[in-house]
């Protein structure tokens, strides 16, 4: 199912990864103690600015800052829209 949203300029639409529910040692983390994920998949990307073309592409897994972007809810799913400069790395 395709989304009817196209980010402008250097903005990127990201679907955040699910938050961890258990630690490496097997302890279950309650919902109110879960950290906001800092990793996600690029769902859509703008064309970039005339000076800087966009470097991420749809399908890339990226790391971003903890408080980066604006939260959106589209078709029952949570997304983040942010500038490409808020992305720290491509995994």
VMD Tcl script that draws the C-alpha trace (Angstrom):
set ca {
  {0.00 0.00 0.00}
  {1.59 3.28 -1.11}
  {1.50 6.43 0.97}
  {0.03 9.59 -0.53}
  {2.73 11.81 0.92}
  {5.81 13.19 -0.81}
  {8.32 15.10 1.34}
  {9.57 18.37 -0.11}
  {13.19 19.50 -0.63}
  {15.57 17.78 1.82}
  {12.93 16.20 4.04}
  {12.62 12.45 4.64}
  {9.70 10.33 5.88}
  {10.84 7.60 8.30}
  {9.00 4.68 9.85}
  {10.57 4.21 13.32}
  {11.67 0.72 14.34}
  {9.71 -0.96 17.15}
  {10.96 -0.25 20.67}
  {12.85 -3.02 22.44}
  {10.62 -5.07 24.77}
  {13.37 -7.06 26.53}
  {16.97 -6.38 27.47}
  {19.91 -8.53 26.39}
  {19.74 -10.36 29.72}
  {16.02 -11.14 29.24}
  {14.43 -8.53 31.54}
  {11.06 -7.35 30.20}
  {10.81 -3.57 29.84}
  {7.40 -2.04 30.78}
  {5.70 0.32 28.29}
  {6.30 3.45 30.37}
  {10.08 2.78 30.61}
  {10.73 2.13 26.92}
  {13.04 4.56 25.17}
  {12.10 6.25 21.94}
  {13.69 4.34 19.03}
  {16.53 6.09 17.23}
  {16.52 3.81 14.20}
  {14.08 3.53 11.33}
  {13.47 2.86 7.65}
  {13.17 5.55 4.99}
  {9.69 5.36 3.44}
  {9.85 8.46 1.20}
  {12.39 11.15 0.44}
  {12.32 14.55 -1.25}
  {14.53 15.48 -4.18}
  {16.95 17.59 -2.13}
  {17.89 21.22 -2.62}
  {19.49 22.60 -5.77}
  {22.83 22.85 -3.93}
  {22.68 19.45 -2.21}
  {20.96 16.41 -3.71}
  {19.52 13.93 -1.21}
  {21.82 11.03 -0.27}
  {19.38 8.61 1.42}
  {16.97 6.54 -0.63}
  {13.77 4.64 0.07}
  {14.48 1.41 1.96}
  {17.62 2.65 3.76}
  {17.86 1.97 7.50}
  {19.03 5.11 9.29}
  {20.01 6.36 12.75}
  {18.67 9.74 13.86}
  {18.72 11.95 16.95}
  {16.45 11.12 19.87}
  {14.30 14.25 19.51}
  {14.69 14.77 15.75}
  {11.77 15.26 13.42}
  {8.03 15.76 13.69}
  {5.75 12.86 14.56}
  {2.94 12.00 12.13}
  {0.19 9.40 12.18}
  {-0.88 8.26 8.70}
  {-3.24 5.38 7.96}
  {-2.89 4.10 11.54}
  {0.94 4.00 11.54}
  {3.44 6.31 13.22}
  {6.01 8.13 11.09}
  {8.61 10.85 11.53}
  {9.34 13.57 9.00}
  {12.71 15.28 9.33}
  {15.42 17.06 7.40}
  {18.16 14.91 5.94}
  {20.68 16.81 8.11}
  {18.97 15.33 11.24}
  {19.97 11.83 10.08}
  {23.19 10.71 11.75}
  {24.09 7.59 9.73}
  {22.89 5.03 7.20}
  {23.17 1.45 8.46}
}
mol new
graphics top color blue
foreach p $ca { graphics top sphere $p radius 0.5 }
foreach p [lrange $ca 0 end-1] q [lrange $ca 1 end] { graphics top cylinder $p $q radius 0.2 }
display resetview
